[in-house]
């Protein structure tokens, strides 16, 4: 089975056909096709291809299942003796993607 390391949203993911991954939000509607052209490494039964920095001709495609939000992260700033306190929350927007094809 073919595997690939793709880069999206400043992060790298090891994927193969049938995997479901959570990546930073991609601005497309649910059910639409998404192609990852930044394939950094490709591995199959024939061997391993390492890109410099990308593998030429390699392509990973998938389908967006859902646009969701991650768990809330609380940010607290505090300085003693000066009555300074700040509390802030953040929820990262994510895209849930099912990988359909991994080709070189």
BELRA-V49377 format. One record per backbone hydrogen bond with DSSP energy under -0.5 kcal/mol. NH is the residue of the N-H (numbers start at 1). CO is the residue of the C=O. Records with the same first field share a line. If there is no record, write none. Layout:
NH = CO / CO
This chain:
3 = 43
4 = 15
5 = 41
6 = 4 / 13
7 = 38
8 = 11
11 = 8
13 = 6
15 = 4 / 13
17 = 2
18 = 99
19 = 16
21 = 97
23 = 21 / 95
25 = 93
28 = 26
31 = 64
32 = 29
34 = 62
36 = 60
37 = 35
39 = 37
40 = 5 / 38
41 = 5
42 = 49
43 = 3
44 = 47
47 = 44
49 = 42
50 = 48
51 = 40
52 = 54
55 = 39
56 = 54
58 = 55
59 = 103
60 = 36
61 = 101
62 = 34
63 = 98
64 = 32
65 = 63 / 96
66 = 96
68 = 66 / 94
70 = 92
73 = 90
75 = 88
76 = 74
77 = 86
79 = 84
82 = 79
84 = 79
85 = 83
86 = 77
88 = 75
90 = 73
94 = 68
95 = 23
96 = 66
97 = 21 / 95
98 = 63
99 = 19 / 97
100 = 61
101 = 61
103 = 59
